[in-house]
Amino acid sequence: MQIPQIIFTAAGILTIISGLTKAGFSRRKAQRMIKLLGEVGTQVLYILIGIALIVIAFTVDLGTL
């Protein structure tokens, strides 16, 4: 596993955890997203972004970045 893969995987896991626990949802920038999508919609978006980061880490050749 290369360093970029580890970074993308860690970022994906942290994003998924943030979506599941609603961590950071009280921040000003997150409140804007919550107004647009609702609380559950924002959670789903965070989880999908986390999954996408993990998928990118293993499908894209990040060694060329």
N, CA, C and O atoms as a GROMACS GRO file, in nm:
protein
  260
    1MET      N    1   0.085  -0.118   0.000
    1MET     CA    2   0.000   0.000   0.000
    1MET      C    3   0.090   0.124   0.000
    1MET      O    4   0.181   0.137   0.082
    2GLN      N    5   0.062   0.215  -0.092
    2GLN     CA    6   0.142   0.335  -0.104
    2GLN      C    7   0.088   0.444  -0.011
    2GLN      O    8  -0.025   0.435   0.037
    3ILE      N    9   0.169   0.545   0.012
    3ILE     CA   10   0.132   0.654   0.102
    3ILE      C   11   0.004   0.725   0.058
    3ILE      O   12  -0.083   0.748   0.143
    4PRO      N   13  -0.014   0.760  -0.071
    4PRO     CA   14  -0.140   0.825  -0.110
    4PRO      C   15  -0.262   0.737  -0.084
    4PRO      O   16  -0.368   0.788  -0.048
    5GLN      N   17  -0.248   0.606  -0.103
    5GLN     CA   18  -0.360   0.516  -0.074
    5GLN      C   19  -0.395   0.519   0.074
    5GLN      O   20  -0.512   0.519   0.111
    6ILE      N   21  -0.294   0.521   0.158
    6ILE     CA   22  -0.318   0.526   0.302
    6ILE      C   23  -0.388   0.657   0.339
    6ILE      O   24  -0.480   0.657   0.420
    7ILE      N   25  -0.344   0.767   0.280
    7ILE     CA   26  -0.404   0.896   0.310
    7ILE      C   27  -0.549   0.901   0.265
    7ILE      O   28  -0.636   0.945   0.340
    8PHE      N   29  -0.577   0.856   0.142
    8PHE     CA   30  -0.714   0.856   0.092
    8PHE      C   31  -0.804   0.763   0.173
    8PHE      O   32  -0.919   0.795   0.201
    9THR      N   33  -0.751   0.646   0.211
    9THR     CA   34  -0.829   0.552   0.291
    9THR      C   35  -0.859   0.610   0.429
    9THR      O   36  -0.972   0.599   0.477
   10ALA      N   37  -0.760   0.672   0.492
   10ALA     CA   38  -0.781   0.733   0.624
   10ALA      C   39  -0.882   0.847   0.614
   10ALA      O   40  -0.969   0.860   0.700
   11ALA      N   41  -0.871   0.929   0.510
   11ALA     CA   42  -0.966   1.039   0.492
   11ALA      C   43  -1.107   0.985   0.471
   11ALA      O   44  -1.204   1.041   0.522
   12GLY      N   45  -1.118   0.877   0.396
   12GLY     CA   46  -1.249   0.816   0.372
   12GLY      C   47  -1.309   0.761   0.500
   12GLY      O   48  -1.428   0.779   0.526
   13ILE      N   49  -1.228   0.692   0.580
   13ILE     CA   50  -1.277   0.636   0.706
   13ILE      C   51  -1.320   0.747   0.802
   13ILE      O   52  -1.425   0.737   0.866
   14LEU      N   53  -1.240   0.853   0.810
   14LEU     CA   54  -1.276   0.965   0.897
   14LEU      C   55  -1.403   1.035   0.851
   14LEU      O   56  -1.483   1.079   0.933
   15THR      N   57  -1.422   1.046   0.721
   15THR     CA   58  -1.543   1.107   0.667
   15THR      C   59  -1.665   1.021   0.697
   15THR      O   60  -1.771   1.074   0.732
   16ILE      N   61  -1.651   0.891   0.685
   16ILE     CA   62  -1.762   0.801   0.717
   16ILE      C   63  -1.796   0.810   0.865
   16ILE      O   64  -1.914   0.818   0.901
   17ILE      N   65  -1.695   0.809   0.950
   17ILE     CA   66  -1.719   0.821   1.095
   17ILE      C   67  -1.786   0.954   1.127
   17ILE      O   68  -1.876   0.960   1.211
   18SER      N   69  -1.742   1.060   1.061
   18SER     CA   70  -1.803   1.191   1.082
   18SER      C   71  -1.950   1.190   1.043
   18SER      O   72  -2.034   1.249   1.111
   19GLY      N   73  -1.981   1.122   0.934
   19GLY     CA   74  -2.120   1.113   0.891
   19GLY      C   75  -2.205   1.030   0.985
   19GLY      O   76  -2.322   1.063   1.009
   20LEU      N   77  -2.148   0.923   1.038
   20LEU     CA   78  -2.225   0.837   1.129
   20LEU      C   79  -2.248   0.900   1.265
   20LEU      O   80  -2.354   0.880   1.325
   21THR      N   81  -2.151   0.975   1.314
   21THR     CA   82  -2.161   1.032   1.449
   21THR      C   83  -2.207   1.178   1.450
   21THR      O   84  -2.225   1.237   1.557
   22LYS      N   85  -2.226   1.236   1.332
   22LYS     CA   86  -2.267   1.376   1.318
   22LYS      C   87  -2.162   1.471   1.376
   22LYS      O   88  -2.196   1.582   1.419
   23ALA      N   89  -2.038   1.429   1.378
   23ALA     CA   90  -1.931   1.513   1.429
   23ALA      C   91  -1.909   1.631   1.335
   23ALA      O   92  -1.896   1.613   1.214
   24GLY      N   93  -1.904   1.749   1.390
   24GLY     CA   94  -1.880   1.868   1.311
   24GLY      C   95  -2.004   1.926   1.246
   24GLY      O   96  -1.993   2.022   1.170
   25PHE      N   97  -2.121   1.871   1.274
   25PHE     CA   98  -2.243   1.922   1.214
   25PHE      C   99  -2.286   2.055   1.273
   25PHE      O  100  -2.372   2.122   1.217
   26SER      N  101  -2.229   2.093   1.386
   26SER     CA  102  -2.267   2.220   1.447
   26SER      C  103  -2.182   2.336   1.394
   26SER      O  104  -2.206   2.451   1.429
   27ARG      N  105  -2.086   2.305   1.311
   27ARG     CA  106  -2.001   2.410   1.254
   27ARG      C  107  -2.079   2.492   1.153
   27ARG      O  108  -2.177   2.446   1.095
   28ARG      N  109  -2.033   2.613   1.134
   28ARG     CA  110  -2.103   2.708   1.047
   28ARG      C  111  -2.114   2.658   0.902
   28ARG      O  112  -2.220   2.670   0.840
   29LYS      N  113  -2.005   2.603   0.849
   29LYS     CA  114  -2.006   2.555   0.711
   29LYS      C  115  -2.097   2.433   0.695
   29LYS      O  116  -2.163   2.417   0.592
   30ALA      N  117  -2.102   2.348   0.795
   30ALA     CA  118  -2.188   2.231   0.788
   30ALA      C  119  -2.334   2.270   0.800
   30ALA      O  120  -2.420   2.203   0.743
   31GLN      N  121  -2.364   2.375   0.871
   31GLN     CA  122  -2.502   2.419   0.886
   31GLN      C  123  -2.562   2.456   0.750
   31GLN      O  124  -2.680   2.434   0.726
   32ARG      N  125  -2.481   2.512   0.664
   32ARG     CA  126  -2.528   2.547   0.529
   32ARG      C  127  -2.570   2.421   0.454
   32ARG      O  128  -2.673   2.421   0.386
   33MET      N  129  -2.491   2.316   0.465
   33MET     CA  130  -2.523   2.190   0.399
   33MET      C  131  -2.647   2.126   0.460
   33MET      O  132  -2.730   2.069   0.389
   34ILE      N  133  -2.661   2.137   0.592
   34ILE     CA  134  -2.777   2.080   0.660
   34ILE      C  135  -2.904   2.153   0.617
   34ILE      O  136  -3.009   2.090   0.603
   35LYS      N  137  -2.896   2.284   0.596
   35LYS     CA  138  -3.013   2.358   0.549
   35LYS      C  139  -3.055   2.311   0.409
   35LYS      O  140  -3.174   2.305   0.379
   36LEU      N  141  -2.957   2.280   0.325
   36LEU     CA  142  -2.987   2.237   0.189
   36LEU      C  143  -3.041   2.094   0.182
   36LEU      O  144  -3.140   2.068   0.113
   37LEU      N  145  -2.975   2.002   0.252
   37LEU     CA  146  -3.007   1.860   0.238
   37LEU      C  147  -3.082   1.800   0.356
   37LEU      O  148  -3.138   1.690   0.345
   38GLY      N  149  -3.086   1.870   0.467
   38GLY     CA  150  -3.141   1.812   0.589
   38GLY      C  151  -3.032   1.735   0.661
   38GLY      O  152  -2.926   1.710   0.605
   39GLU      N  153  -3.059   1.698   0.784
   39GLU     CA  154  -2.957   1.630   0.864
   39GLU      C  155  -2.926   1.490   0.811
   39GLU      O  156  -2.809   1.452   0.802
   40VAL      N  157  -3.029   1.415   0.778
   40VAL     CA  158  -3.007   1.279   0.727
   40VAL      C  159  -2.941   1.285   0.589
   40VAL      O  160  -2.853   1.204   0.560
   41GLY      N  161  -2.982   1.378   0.506
   41GLY     CA  162  -2.920   1.392   0.375
   41GLY      C  163  -2.772   1.426   0.384
   41GLY      O  164  -2.691   1.376   0.306
   42THR      N  165  -2.738   1.510   0.481
   42THR     CA  166  -2.597   1.545   0.501
   42THR      C  167  -2.518   1.425   0.550
   42THR      O  168  -2.405   1.404   0.508
   43GLN      N  169  -2.578   1.345   0.639
   43GLN     CA  170  -2.511   1.224   0.685
   43GLN      C  171  -2.484   1.129   0.568
   43GLN      O  172  -2.375   1.074   0.555
   44VAL      N  173  -2.584   1.110   0.484
   44VAL     CA  174  -2.569   1.021   0.368
   44VAL      C  175  -2.461   1.075   0.274
   44VAL      O  176  -2.381   0.997   0.221
   45LEU      N  177  -2.459   1.206   0.253
   45LEU     CA  178  -2.357   1.265   0.166
   45LEU      C  179  -2.218   1.241   0.222
   45LEU      O  180  -2.127   1.204   0.147
   46TYR      N  181  -2.198   1.260   0.352
   46TYR     CA  182  -2.066   1.235   0.413
   46TYR      C  183  -2.025   1.089   0.396
   46TYR      O  184  -1.909   1.061   0.364
   47ILE      N  185  -2.118   0.998   0.415
   47ILE     CA  186  -2.087   0.856   0.402
   47ILE      C  187  -2.052   0.822   0.258
   47ILE      O  188  -1.958   0.746   0.233
   48LEU      N  189  -2.126   0.878   0.162
   48LEU     CA  190  -2.097   0.852   0.021
   48LEU      C  191  -1.961   0.910  -0.020
   48LEU      O  192  -1.888   0.848  -0.097
   49ILE      N  193  -1.929   1.027   0.030
   49ILE     CA  194  -1.798   1.086   0.001
   49ILE      C  195  -1.687   0.999   0.059
   49ILE      O  196  -1.584   0.979  -0.006
   50GLY      N  197  -1.707   0.948   0.180
   50GLY     CA  198  -1.608   0.860   0.241
   50GLY      C  199  -1.587   0.732   0.161
   50GLY      O  200  -1.474   0.688   0.141
   51ILE      N  201  -1.697   0.674   0.116
   51ILE     CA  202  -1.687   0.552   0.034
   51ILE      C  203  -1.616   0.584  -0.097
   51ILE      O  204  -1.533   0.505  -0.143
   52ALA      N  205  -1.648   0.698  -0.157
   52ALA     CA  206  -1.583   0.736  -0.283
   52ALA      C  207  -1.432   0.754  -0.263
   52ALA      O  208  -1.354   0.714  -0.350
   53LEU      N  209  -1.391   0.813  -0.152
   53LEU     CA  210  -1.248   0.830  -0.125
   53LEU      C  211  -1.177   0.695  -0.113
   53LEU      O  212  -1.066   0.678  -0.163
   54ILE      N  213  -1.241   0.601  -0.047
   54ILE     CA  214  -1.182   0.468  -0.031
   54ILE      C  215  -1.174   0.397  -0.166
   54ILE      O  216  -1.074   0.333  -0.197
   55VAL      N  217  -1.280   0.408  -0.246
   55VAL     CA  218  -1.279   0.345  -0.378
   55VAL      C  219  -1.171   0.407  -0.466
   55VAL      O  220  -1.100   0.336  -0.537
   56ILE      N  221  -1.158   0.539  -0.461
   56ILE     CA  222  -1.054   0.608  -0.539
   56ILE      C  223  -0.915   0.560  -0.497
   56ILE      O  224  -0.826   0.543  -0.581
   57ALA      N  225  -0.897   0.539  -0.368
   57ALA     CA  226  -0.766   0.497  -0.317
   57ALA      C  227  -0.722   0.364  -0.377
   57ALA      O  228  -0.602   0.341  -0.394
   58PHE      N  229  -0.817   0.277  -0.409
   58PHE     CA  230  -0.779   0.145  -0.458
   58PHE      C  231  -0.797   0.126  -0.608
   58PHE      O  232  -0.749   0.028  -0.663
   59THR      N  233  -0.865   0.218  -0.675
   59THR     CA  234  -0.886   0.200  -0.818
   59THR      C  235  -0.798   0.290  -0.904
   59THR      O  236  -0.760   0.251  -1.014
   60VAL      N  237  -0.766   0.407  -0.856
   60VAL     CA  238  -0.686   0.501  -0.932
   60VAL      C  239  -0.539   0.482  -0.895
   60VAL      O  240  -0.507   0.461  -0.778
   61ASP      N  241  -0.452   0.489  -0.992
   61ASP     CA  242  -0.310   0.479  -0.965
   61ASP      C  243  -0.262   0.612  -0.908
   61ASP      O  244  -0.231   0.705  -0.982
   62LEU      N  245  -0.255   0.620  -0.776
   62LEU     CA  246  -0.222   0.745  -0.708
   62LEU      C  247  -0.071   0.769  -0.704
   62LEU      O  248  -0.028   0.876  -0.661
   63GLY      N  249   0.007   0.674  -0.748
   63GLY     CA  250   0.151   0.691  -0.749
   63GLY      C  251   0.199   0.792  -0.852
   63GLY      O  252   0.312   0.839  -0.845
   64THR      N  253   0.112   0.826  -0.946
   64THR     CA  254   0.151   0.920  -1.051
   64THR      C  255   0.115   1.064  -1.015
   64THR      O  256   0.143   1.155  -1.092
   65LEU      N  257   0.054   1.086  -0.900
   65LEU     CA  258   0.017   1.222  -0.860
   65LEU      C  259   0.136   1.303  -0.816
   65LEU      O  260   0.122   1.419  -0.780
   0.00000   0.00000   0.00000
